Amino acid sequence: MHNITVYTQPDCPPCKIVKMFLQEYNLNFTEKDIKADKQARHELTNQFGSYSTPTVVIDGEAIIGFDQEKLKKKLQISG
């Protein structure tokens, strides 16, 4: 089982798409809203070097933006 965290913010269409993608494959994830959660914003920028959403962190590795191929590869999803 993978440890998945999705950094999002309101009014972010790609954020909605990445969450739908993860739900489609029945993957559990933690969502962190960087607008509402100052600590999440700090993690995103300082720990993962990202300044955009969505950023998906899978087992400690950040994937910035909705990159379906990278997500499938990291999550070992075929097809």
N, CA, C and O atoms as a CHARMM CRD file, in Angstrom:
* protein
*
  316
    1    1 MET  N      0.84300  -1.18100   0.00000 PROA 1      0.00000
    2    1 MET  CA     0.00000   0.00000   0.00000 PROA 1      0.00000
    3    1 MET  C      0.88900   1.24600   0.00000 PROA 1      0.00000
    4    1 MET  O      1.86900   1.33000   0.74000 PROA 1      0.00000
    5    2 HSD  N      0.53000   2.18700  -0.82900 PROA 2      0.00000
    6    2 HSD  CA     1.31600   3.41300  -0.94900 PROA 2      0.00000
    7    2 HSD  C      0.81900   4.48000   0.01900 PROA 2      0.00000
    8    2 HSD  O     -0.36200   4.52000   0.36400 PROA 2      0.00000
    9    3 ASN  N      1.72700   5.33500   0.45100 PROA 3      0.00000
   10    3 ASN  CA     1.39300   6.49400   1.25500 PROA 3      0.00000
   11    3 ASN  C      1.26100   7.66800   0.29000 PROA 3      0.00000
   12    3 ASN  O      2.25500   8.11800  -0.28100 PROA 3      0.00000
   13    4 ILE  N      0.02800   8.16900   0.10500 PROA 4      0.00000
   14    4 ILE  CA    -0.23900   9.19600  -0.90600 PROA 4      0.00000
   15    4 ILE  C     -0.81200  10.44600  -0.23500 PROA 4      0.00000
   16    4 ILE  O     -1.77600  10.37600   0.52700 PROA 4      0.00000
   17    5 THR  N     -0.19300  11.58900  -0.53800 PROA 5      0.00000
   18    5 THR  CA    -0.69400  12.88100  -0.08000 PROA 5      0.00000
   19    5 THR  C     -0.86600  13.76800  -1.30800 PROA 5      0.00000
   20    5 THR  O      0.01600  13.84400  -2.16300 PROA 5      0.00000
   21    6 VAL  N     -2.01600  14.43800  -1.38400 PROA 6      0.00000
   22    6 VAL  CA    -2.29100  15.33400  -2.49600 PROA 6      0.00000
   23    6 VAL  C     -2.40900  16.75200  -1.94900 PROA 6      0.00000
   24    6 VAL  O     -3.27600  17.03900  -1.12400 PROA 6      0.00000
   25    7 TYR  N     -1.52800  17.63600  -2.41500 PROA 7      0.00000
   26    7 TYR  CA    -1.57900  19.04600  -2.03600 PROA 7      0.00000
   27    7 TYR  C     -2.45900  19.75900  -3.05000 PROA 7      0.00000
   28    7 TYR  O     -2.19700  19.72300  -4.25200 PROA 7      0.00000
   29    8 THR  N     -3.51700  20.41600  -2.54400 PROA 8      0.00000
   30    8 THR  CA    -4.51000  21.05000  -3.40600 PROA 8      0.00000
   31    8 THR  C     -4.78700  22.46700  -2.93100 PROA 8      0.00000
   32    8 THR  O     -4.26300  22.92500  -1.91600 PROA 8      0.00000
   33    9 GLN  N     -5.63400  23.14500  -3.70500 PROA 9      0.00000
   34    9 GLN  CA    -6.19300  24.42700  -3.28900 PROA 9      0.00000
   35    9 GLN  C     -7.54000  24.59000  -3.98600 PROA 9      0.00000
   36    9 GLN  O     -7.79800  23.95000  -5.00600 PROA 9      0.00000
   37   10 PRO  N     -8.40200  25.45200  -3.43200 PROA 10     0.00000
   38   10 PRO  CA    -9.71300  25.64800  -4.04400 PROA 10     0.00000
   39   10 PRO  C     -9.58200  26.18800  -5.46800 PROA 10     0.00000
   40   10 PRO  O     -8.58200  26.81500  -5.81600 PROA 10     0.00000
   41   11 ASP  N    -10.59900  25.94000  -6.27800 PROA 11     0.00000
   42   11 ASP  CA   -10.64600  26.44400  -7.65800 PROA 11     0.00000
   43   11 ASP  C     -9.44900  25.98400  -8.48000 PROA 11     0.00000
   44   11 ASP  O     -8.86700  26.76400  -9.23400 PROA 11     0.00000
   45   12 CYS  N     -9.08800  24.71900  -8.33100 PROA 12     0.00000
   46   12 CYS  CA    -7.96200  24.11900  -9.05000 PROA 12     0.00000
   47   12 CYS  C     -8.49500  22.90900  -9.81900 PROA 12     0.00000
   48   12 CYS  O     -8.54900  21.80800  -9.27000 PROA 12     0.00000
   49   13 PRO  N     -8.89200  23.09900 -11.09100 PROA 13     0.00000
   50   13 PRO  CA    -9.43600  21.96900 -11.86400 PROA 13     0.00000
   51   13 PRO  C     -8.51600  20.75100 -11.92200 PROA 13     0.00000
   52   13 PRO  O     -9.00500  19.63100 -11.77900 PROA 13     0.00000
   53   14 PRO  N     -7.18600  20.91900 -12.12800 PROA 14     0.00000
   54   14 PRO  CA    -6.33100  19.72400 -12.13900 PROA 14     0.00000
   55   14 PRO  C     -6.31900  18.98600 -10.79900 PROA 14     0.00000
   56   14 PRO  O     -6.09600  17.77600 -10.76400 PROA 14     0.00000
   57   15 CYS  N     -6.55800  19.70300  -9.69800 PROA 15     0.00000
   58   15 CYS  CA    -6.62700  19.06300  -8.38100 PROA 15     0.00000
   59   15 CYS  C     -7.81600  18.10500  -8.33500 PROA 15     0.00000
   60   15 CYS  O     -7.70400  16.98600  -7.83500 PROA 15     0.00000
   61   16 LYS  N     -8.94600  18.55300  -8.86000 PROA 16     0.00000
   62   16 LYS  CA   -10.13700  17.70500  -8.90000 PROA 16     0.00000
   63   16 LYS  C     -9.88400  16.46800  -9.76200 PROA 16     0.00000
   64   16 LYS  O    -10.30400  15.36400  -9.41500 PROA 16     0.00000
   65   17 ILE  N     -9.19600  16.66200 -10.88600 PROA 17     0.00000
   66   17 ILE  CA    -8.91300  15.55200 -11.80400 PROA 17     0.00000
   67   17 ILE  C     -8.00400  14.51700 -11.14000 PROA 17     0.00000
   68   17 ILE  O     -8.24600  13.31600 -11.26200 PROA 17     0.00000
   69   18 VAL  N     -6.96800  14.96500 -10.44400 PROA 18     0.00000
   70   18 VAL  CA    -6.04800  14.00800  -9.81800 PROA 18     0.00000
   71   18 VAL  C     -6.75400  13.23200  -8.70900 PROA 18     0.00000
   72   18 VAL  O     -6.48700  12.04500  -8.52100 PROA 18     0.00000
   73   19 LYS  N     -7.65000  13.88900  -7.97400 PROA 19     0.00000
   74   19 LYS  CA    -8.40300  13.18500  -6.92800 PROA 19     0.00000
   75   19 LYS  C     -9.34300  12.15500  -7.55800 PROA 19     0.00000
   76   19 LYS  O     -9.47900  11.04700  -7.04000 PROA 19     0.00000
   77   20 MET  N     -9.99200  12.50900  -8.66800 PROA 20     0.00000
   78   20 MET  CA   -10.86900  11.55900  -9.36400 PROA 20     0.00000
   79   20 MET  C    -10.06600  10.37300  -9.88800 PROA 20     0.00000
   80   20 MET  O    -10.53200   9.23500  -9.83600 PROA 20     0.00000
   81   21 PHE  N     -8.86400  10.63400 -10.39200 PROA 21     0.00000
   82   21 PHE  CA    -7.98300   9.57800 -10.88400 PROA 21     0.00000
   83   21 PHE  C     -7.65800   8.59200  -9.76100 PROA 21     0.00000
   84   21 PHE  O     -7.76600   7.38100  -9.95100 PROA 21     0.00000
   85   22 LEU  N     -7.26400   9.09800  -8.60400 PROA 22     0.00000
   86   22 LEU  CA    -6.91200   8.23700  -7.47600 PROA 22     0.00000
   87   22 LEU  C     -8.12500   7.45600  -6.98200 PROA 22     0.00000
   88   22 LEU  O     -8.01400   6.27700  -6.64400 PROA 22     0.00000
   89   23 GLN  N     -9.27900   8.11300  -6.94200 PROA 23     0.00000
   90   23 GLN  CA   -10.50800   7.44100  -6.50000 PROA 23     0.00000
   91   23 GLN  C    -10.91600   6.34900  -7.48000 PROA 23     0.00000
   92   23 GLN  O    -11.42400   5.30300  -7.07400 PROA 23     0.00000
   93   24 GLU  N    -10.69500   6.59100  -8.77600 PROA 24     0.00000
   94   24 GLU  CA   -11.04100   5.60600  -9.80200 PROA 24     0.00000
   95   24 GLU  C    -10.32200   4.28000  -9.55500 PROA 24     0.00000
   96   24 GLU  O    -10.87200   3.21100  -9.82000 PROA 24     0.00000
   97   25 TYR  N     -9.10000   4.35400  -9.04800 PROA 25     0.00000
   98   25 TYR  CA    -8.30900   3.15100  -8.76300 PROA 25     0.00000
   99   25 TYR  C     -8.41200   2.73500  -7.28900 PROA 25     0.00000
  100   25 TYR  O     -7.62400   1.91700  -6.81400 PROA 25     0.00000
  101   26 ASN  N     -9.38100   3.30000  -6.57700 PROA 26     0.00000
  102   26 ASN  CA    -9.63100   2.96200  -5.17400 PROA 26     0.00000
  103   26 ASN  C     -8.39100   3.12600  -4.29300 PROA 26     0.00000
  104   26 ASN  O     -8.11800   2.30300  -3.42000 PROA 26     0.00000
  105   27 LEU  N     -7.65000   4.20300  -4.54000 PROA 27     0.00000
  106   27 LEU  CA    -6.44700   4.48000  -3.75300 PROA 27     0.00000
  107   27 LEU  C     -6.78400   5.47700  -2.65100 PROA 27     0.00000
  108   27 LEU  O     -7.40300   6.51100  -2.90200 PROA 27     0.00000
  109   28 ASN  N     -6.37500   5.15900  -1.44400 PROA 28     0.00000
  110   28 ASN  CA    -6.57000   6.06200  -0.31500 PROA 28     0.00000
  111   28 ASN  C     -5.49600   7.13800  -0.34500 PROA 28     0.00000
  112   28 ASN  O     -4.32900   6.86200  -0.62300 PROA 28     0.00000
  113   29 PHE  N     -5.90600   8.36300  -0.05400 PROA 29     0.00000
  114   29 PHE  CA    -4.94400   9.46200  -0.03300 PROA 29     0.00000
  115   29 PHE  C     -5.36900  10.49200   1.00100 PROA 29     0.00000
  116   29 PHE  O     -6.53200  10.55700   1.40000 PROA 29     0.00000
  117   30 THR  N     -4.40700  11.28700   1.42000 PROA 30     0.00000
  118   30 THR  CA    -4.65100  12.40100   2.32100 PROA 30     0.00000
  119   30 THR  C     -4.60600  13.66800   1.49200 PROA 30     0.00000
  120   30 THR  O     -3.66900  13.87800   0.72100 PROA 30     0.00000
  121   31 GLU  N     -5.61400  14.51200   1.64500 PROA 31     0.00000
  122   31 GLU  CA    -5.64600  15.77800   0.92300 PROA 31     0.00000
  123   31 GLU  C     -5.25300  16.89600   1.87000 PROA 31     0.00000
  124   31 GLU  O     -5.73700  16.96900   2.99900 PROA 31     0.00000
  125   32 LYS  N     -4.36500  17.77100   1.39600 PROA 32     0.00000
  126   32 LYS  CA    -3.94400  18.92500   2.18700 PROA 32     0.00000
  127   32 LYS  C     -4.17500  20.18600   1.35500 PROA 32     0.00000
  128   32 LYS  O     -3.57600  20.36200   0.29400 PROA 32     0.00000
  129   33 ASP  N     -5.05200  21.06000   1.85300 PROA 33     0.00000
  130   33 ASP  CA    -5.39800  22.31000   1.18900 PROA 33     0.00000
  131   33 ASP  C     -4.39000  23.37700   1.60400 PROA 33     0.00000
  132   33 ASP  O     -4.36200  23.79400   2.76200 PROA 33     0.00000
  133   34 ILE  N     -3.56700  23.81500   0.66000 PROA 34     0.00000
  134   34 ILE  CA    -2.49700  24.76100   1.00900 PROA 34     0.00000
  135   34 ILE  C     -3.01600  26.16500   1.30400 PROA 34     0.00000
  136   34 ILE  O     -2.29200  26.97800   1.88000 PROA 34     0.00000
  137   35 LYS  N     -4.24800  26.46100   0.92200 PROA 35     0.00000
  138   35 LYS  CA    -4.83000  27.77300   1.24800 PROA 35     0.00000
  139   35 LYS  C     -5.31200  27.80900   2.69800 PROA 35     0.00000
  140   35 LYS  O     -5.19300  28.82900   3.37700 PROA 35     0.00000
  141   36 ALA  N     -5.85500  26.68500   3.16300 PROA 36     0.00000
  142   36 ALA  CA    -6.41700  26.61700   4.51200 PROA 36     0.00000
  143   36 ALA  C     -5.40000  26.16300   5.55900 PROA 36     0.00000
  144   36 ALA  O     -5.58300  26.40900   6.75100 PROA 36     0.00000
  145   37 ASP  N     -4.33700  25.50500   5.11800 PROA 37     0.00000
  146   37 ASP  CA    -3.39000  24.87800   6.04200 PROA 37     0.00000
  147   37 ASP  C     -1.98000  25.42300   5.80000 PROA 37     0.00000
  148   37 ASP  O     -1.29800  25.03600   4.85100 PROA 37     0.00000
  149   38 LYS  N     -1.57100  26.32500   6.68000 PROA 38     0.00000
  150   38 LYS  CA    -0.25700  26.97200   6.54300 PROA 38     0.00000
  151   38 LYS  C      0.87800  25.94300   6.61300 PROA 38     0.00000
  152   38 LYS  O      1.86600  26.06200   5.88700 PROA 38     0.00000
  153   39 GLN  N      0.74300  24.94700   7.47300 PROA 39     0.00000
  154   39 GLN  CA     1.76600  23.90000   7.59600 PROA 39     0.00000
  155   39 GLN  C      1.88400  23.10800   6.28000 PROA 39     0.00000
  156   39 GLN  O      2.98900  22.76200   5.85900 PROA 39     0.00000
  157   40 ALA  N      0.75300  22.82700   5.64400 PROA 40     0.00000
  158   40 ALA  CA     0.77200  22.10800   4.36800 PROA 40     0.00000
  159   40 ALA  C      1.49300  22.92400   3.30100 PROA 40     0.00000
  160   40 ALA  O      2.26200  22.37400   2.51200 PROA 40     0.00000
  161   41 ARG  N      1.25000  24.22700   3.27300 PROA 41     0.00000
  162   41 ARG  CA     1.92500  25.11300   2.31700 PROA 41     0.00000
  163   41 ARG  C      3.43500  25.10700   2.55600 PROA 41     0.00000
  164   41 ARG  O      4.22600  25.09500   1.61300 PROA 41     0.00000
  165   42 HSD  N      3.81400  25.11600   3.82000 PROA 42     0.00000
  166   42 HSD  CA     5.22900  25.07900   4.19800 PROA 42     0.00000
  167   42 HSD  C      5.86600  23.75900   3.73600 PROA 42     0.00000
  168   42 HSD  O      6.96000  23.76200   3.17200 PROA 42     0.00000
  169   43 GLU  N      5.18300  22.63500   3.97500 PROA 43     0.00000
  170   43 GLU  CA     5.68500  21.32200   3.52600 PROA 43     0.00000
  171   43 GLU  C      5.86900  21.31200   2.01800 PROA 43     0.00000
  172   43 GLU  O      6.90200  20.87400   1.51200 PROA 43     0.00000
  173   44 LEU  N      4.85700  21.79900   1.30200 PROA 44     0.00000
  174   44 LEU  CA     4.88200  21.77600  -0.15500 PROA 44     0.00000
  175   44 LEU  C      6.09900  22.51200  -0.69800 PROA 44     0.00000
  176   44 LEU  O      6.81300  21.99800  -1.55900 PROA 44     0.00000
  177   45 THR  N      6.32800  23.70700  -0.19500 PROA 45     0.00000
  178   45 THR  CA     7.41700  24.51700  -0.73800 PROA 45     0.00000
  179   45 THR  C      8.78700  24.11300  -0.19000 PROA 45     0.00000
  180   45 THR  O      9.74900  24.02100  -0.95300 PROA 45     0.00000
  181   46 ASN  N      8.88600  23.87600   1.09000 PROA 46     0.00000
  182   46 ASN  CA    10.19700  23.61500   1.69300 PROA 46     0.00000
  183   46 ASN  C     10.63600  22.16300   1.59600 PROA 46     0.00000
  184   46 ASN  O     11.80700  21.88800   1.33800 PROA 46     0.00000
  185   47 GLN  N      9.72300  21.24100   1.79800 PROA 47     0.00000
  186   47 GLN  CA    10.09300  19.82900   1.79800 PROA 47     0.00000
  187   47 GLN  C     10.14200  19.24900   0.38200 PROA 47     0.00000
  188   47 GLN  O     11.00500  18.43200   0.06200 PROA 47     0.00000
  189   48 PHE  N      9.19100  19.69200  -0.46700 PROA 48     0.00000
  190   48 PHE  CA     9.08900  19.08500  -1.79100 PROA 48     0.00000
  191   48 PHE  C      9.48000  20.02800  -2.92600 PROA 48     0.00000
  192   48 PHE  O      9.49600  19.61500  -4.08600 PROA 48     0.00000
  193   49 GLY  N      9.79700  21.28700  -2.61500 PROA 49     0.00000
  194   49 GLY  CA    10.26300  22.23100  -3.62400 PROA 49     0.00000
  195   49 GLY  C      9.23100  22.54800  -4.69000 PROA 49     0.00000
  196   49 GLY  O      9.58900  22.89200  -5.81600 PROA 49     0.00000
  197   50 SER  N      7.96500  22.43800  -4.35000 PROA 50     0.00000
  198   50 SER  CA     6.89800  22.69100  -5.30600 PROA 50     0.00000
  199   50 SER  C      6.16600  23.96800  -4.93900 PROA 50     0.00000
  200   50 SER  O      5.97900  24.28700  -3.76500 PROA 50     0.00000
  201   51 TYR  N      5.75400  24.69400  -5.97700 PROA 51     0.00000
  202   51 TYR  CA     4.99700  25.92700  -5.76000 PROA 51     0.00000
  203   51 TYR  C      3.66700  25.88000  -6.50300 PROA 51     0.00000
  204   51 TYR  O      3.02300  26.91000  -6.70400 PROA 51     0.00000
  205   52 SER  N      3.25500  24.66700  -6.91200 PROA 52     0.00000
  206   52 SER  CA     2.00000  24.56800  -7.64900 PROA 52     0.00000
  207   52 SER  C      1.19900  23.35500  -7.19700 PROA 52     0.00000
  208   52 SER  O      1.71700  22.41500  -6.59500 PROA 52     0.00000
  209   53 THR  N     -0.09000  23.42100  -7.51700 PROA 53     0.00000
  210   53 THR  CA    -0.97600  22.31800  -7.20700 PROA 53     0.00000
  211   53 THR  C     -1.60000  21.82600  -8.49900 PROA 53     0.00000
  212   53 THR  O     -1.75200  22.60400  -9.44100 PROA 53     0.00000
  213   54 PRO  N     -1.96000  20.57900  -8.56600 PROA 54     0.00000
  214   54 PRO  CA    -1.74600  19.58500  -7.52100 PROA 54     0.00000
  215   54 PRO  C     -0.29700  19.11400  -7.49100 PROA 54     0.00000
  216   54 PRO  O      0.38300  19.06700  -8.51600 PROA 54     0.00000
  217   55 THR  N      0.14700  18.77500  -6.31700 PROA 55     0.00000
  218   55 THR  CA     1.39100  18.04100  -6.14500 PROA 55     0.00000
  219   55 THR  C      1.01700  16.77100  -5.40500 PROA 55     0.00000
  220   55 THR  O      0.42200  16.81400  -4.32800 PROA 55     0.00000
  221   56 VAL  N      1.37000  15.65000  -5.99300 PROA 56     0.00000
  222   56 VAL  CA     1.05100  14.35000  -5.41100 PROA 56     0.00000
  223   56 VAL  C      2.34300  13.76300  -4.86500 PROA 56     0.00000
  224   56 VAL  O      3.32200  13.61400  -5.59600 PROA 56     0.00000
  225   57 VAL  N      2.34600  13.43200  -3.58800 PROA 57     0.00000
  226   57 VAL  CA     3.52400  12.82700  -2.96300 PROA 57     0.00000
  227   57 VAL  C      3.19800  11.36000  -2.69900 PROA 57     0.00000
  228   57 VAL  O      2.29600  11.03000  -1.92900 PROA 57     0.00000
  229   58 ILE  N      3.96100  10.49200  -3.36300 PROA 58     0.00000
  230   58 ILE  CA     3.76800   9.04800  -3.22400 PROA 58     0.00000
  231   58 ILE  C      5.02000   8.46100  -2.60200 PROA 58     0.00000
  232   58 ILE  O      6.09700   8.49400  -3.19700 PROA 58     0.00000
  233   59 ASP  N      4.87300   7.92700  -1.40400 PROA 59     0.00000
  234   59 ASP  CA     6.00100   7.32900  -0.68300 PROA 59     0.00000
  235   59 ASP  C      7.20300   8.27700  -0.64400 PROA 59     0.00000
  236   59 ASP  O      8.34600   7.85000  -0.81000 PROA 59     0.00000
  237   60 GLY  N      6.93200   9.57500  -0.42100 PROA 60     0.00000
  238   60 GLY  CA     7.99500  10.56200  -0.27400 PROA 60     0.00000
  239   60 GLY  C      8.48200  11.19600  -1.55400 PROA 60     0.00000
  240   60 GLY  O      9.30700  12.10900  -1.50600 PROA 60     0.00000
  241   61 GLU  N      7.99600  10.74100  -2.71200 PROA 61     0.00000
  242   61 GLU  CA     8.41500  11.29800  -4.00300 PROA 61     0.00000
  243   61 GLU  C      7.31600  12.19600  -4.56100 PROA 61     0.00000
  244   61 GLU  O      6.17000  11.77100  -4.70300 PROA 61     0.00000
  245   62 ALA  N      7.67400  13.44400  -4.87600 PROA 62     0.00000
  246   62 ALA  CA     6.69100  14.41400  -5.36400 PROA 62     0.00000
  247   62 ALA  C      6.54800  14.34600  -6.87600 PROA 62     0.00000
  248   62 ALA  O      7.53400  14.30600  -7.61200 PROA 62     0.00000
  249   63 ILE  N      5.29300  14.33200  -7.32000 PROA 63     0.00000
  250   63 ILE  CA     4.95600  14.44900  -8.72700 PROA 63     0.00000
  251   63 ILE  C      4.13900  15.72900  -8.84200 PROA 63     0.00000
  252   63 ILE  O      3.03900  15.82600  -8.29800 PROA 63     0.00000
  253   64 ILE  N      4.68700  16.70600  -9.55500 PROA 64     0.00000
  254   64 ILE  CA     4.07200  18.02900  -9.63700 PROA 64     0.00000
  255   64 ILE  C      3.15400  18.08500 -10.85100 PROA 64     0.00000
  256   64 ILE  O      3.55700  17.76800 -11.97000 PROA 64     0.00000
  257   65 GLY  N      1.91400  18.49500 -10.60600 PROA 65     0.00000
  258   65 GLY  CA     0.91800  18.55000 -11.66800 PROA 65     0.00000
  259   65 GLY  C      0.26000  17.19400 -11.86000 PROA 65     0.00000
  260   65 GLY  O      0.63600  16.21400 -11.21600 PROA 65     0.00000
  261   66 PHE  N     -0.72300  17.14500 -12.74600 PROA 66     0.00000
  262   66 PHE  CA    -1.40000  15.88300 -13.04200 PROA 66     0.00000
  263   66 PHE  C     -0.67500  15.23700 -14.21000 PROA 66     0.00000
  264   66 PHE  O     -0.96300  15.52900 -15.37000 PROA 66     0.00000
  265   67 ASP  N      0.26300  14.36300 -13.89600 PROA 67     0.00000
  266   67 ASP  CA     1.01800  13.61600 -14.90200 PROA 67     0.00000
  267   67 ASP  C      0.58800  12.15700 -14.79500 PROA 67     0.00000
  268   67 ASP  O      1.13300  11.38500 -14.00600 PROA 67     0.00000
  269   68 GLN  N     -0.40100  11.80000 -15.61000 PROA 68     0.00000
  270   68 GLN  CA    -1.01400  10.48200 -15.51400 PROA 68     0.00000
  271   68 GLN  C     -0.00300   9.35000 -15.69600 PROA 68     0.00000
  272   68 GLN  O     -0.06600   8.34800 -14.98400 PROA 68     0.00000
  273   69 GLU  N      0.91000   9.49600 -16.62700 PROA 69     0.00000
  274   69 GLU  CA     1.89100   8.43300 -16.87300 PROA 69     0.00000
  275   69 GLU  C      2.81600   8.23500 -15.67300 PROA 69     0.00000
  276   69 GLU  O      3.08900   7.10200 -15.27500 PROA 69     0.00000
  277   70 LYS  N      3.29200   9.32800 -15.10500 PROA 70     0.00000
  278   70 LYS  CA     4.15900   9.22300 -13.92300 PROA 70     0.00000
  279   70 LYS  C      3.40400   8.60600 -12.75300 PROA 70     0.00000
  280   70 LYS  O      3.94100   7.77100 -12.02500 PROA 70     0.00000
  281   71 LEU  N      2.14300   9.02600 -12.57700 PROA 71     0.00000
  282   71 LEU  CA     1.33800   8.48000 -11.47800 PROA 71     0.00000
  283   71 LEU  C      1.13700   6.97900 -11.65800 PROA 71     0.00000
  284   71 LEU  O      1.30100   6.21000 -10.71100 PROA 71     0.00000
  285   72 LYS  N      0.78400   6.56700 -12.86400 PROA 72     0.00000
  286   72 LYS  CA     0.56300   5.14000 -13.12600 PROA 72     0.00000
  287   72 LYS  C      1.84600   4.33600 -12.89600 PROA 72     0.00000
  288   72 LYS  O      1.80500   3.24500 -12.32800 PROA 72     0.00000
  289   73 LYS  N      2.96900   4.87100 -13.33400 PROA 73     0.00000
  290   73 LYS  CA     4.24600   4.16600 -13.17000 PROA 73     0.00000
  291   73 LYS  C      4.58600   4.02400 -11.68200 PROA 73     0.00000
  292   73 LYS  O      4.93800   2.93900 -11.21900 PROA 73     0.00000
  293   74 LYS  N      4.47900   5.11300 -10.95100 PROA 74     0.00000
  294   74 LYS  CA     4.83700   5.09100  -9.52700 PROA 74     0.00000
  295   74 LYS  C      3.88600   4.20500  -8.73100 PROA 74     0.00000
  296   74 LYS  O      4.30200   3.54100  -7.78200 PROA 74     0.00000
  297   75 LEU  N      2.60600   4.19200  -9.11600 PROA 75     0.00000
  298   75 LEU  CA     1.61200   3.40900  -8.40200 PROA 75     0.00000
  299   75 LEU  C      1.45700   1.98900  -8.97900 PROA 75     0.00000
  300   75 LEU  O      0.63400   1.20300  -8.51100 PROA 75     0.00000
  301   76 GLN  N      2.25200   1.68900  -9.98500 PROA 76     0.00000
  302   76 GLN  CA     2.24900   0.36200 -10.62300 PROA 76     0.00000
  303   76 GLN  C      0.85100   0.00700 -11.14600 PROA 76     0.00000
  304   76 GLN  O      0.33100  -1.08400 -10.91300 PROA 76     0.00000
  305   77 ILE  N      0.26600   0.98000 -11.86400 PROA 77     0.00000
  306   77 ILE  CA    -1.04100   0.77700 -12.50600 PROA 77     0.00000
  307   77 ILE  C     -0.79000   0.49100 -13.97600 PROA 77     0.00000
  308   77 ILE  O     -0.12800   1.27500 -14.65500 PROA 77     0.00000
  309   78 SER  N     -1.30100  -0.60100 -14.46500 PROA 78     0.00000
  310   78 SER  CA    -1.10000  -0.91600 -15.88800 PROA 78     0.00000
  311   78 SER  C     -2.27300  -0.40400 -16.70300 PROA 78     0.00000
  312   78 SER  O     -3.38600  -0.24900 -16.20100 PROA 78     0.00000
  313   79 GLY  N     -1.99200  -0.14600 -17.98100 PROA 79     0.00000
  314   79 GLY  CA    -3.07600   0.25100 -18.88100 PROA 79     0.00000
  315   79 GLY  C     -3.06700   1.69300 -19.25300 PROA 79     0.00000
  316   79 GLY  O     -3.93200   2.14100 -20.00600 PROA 79     0.00000
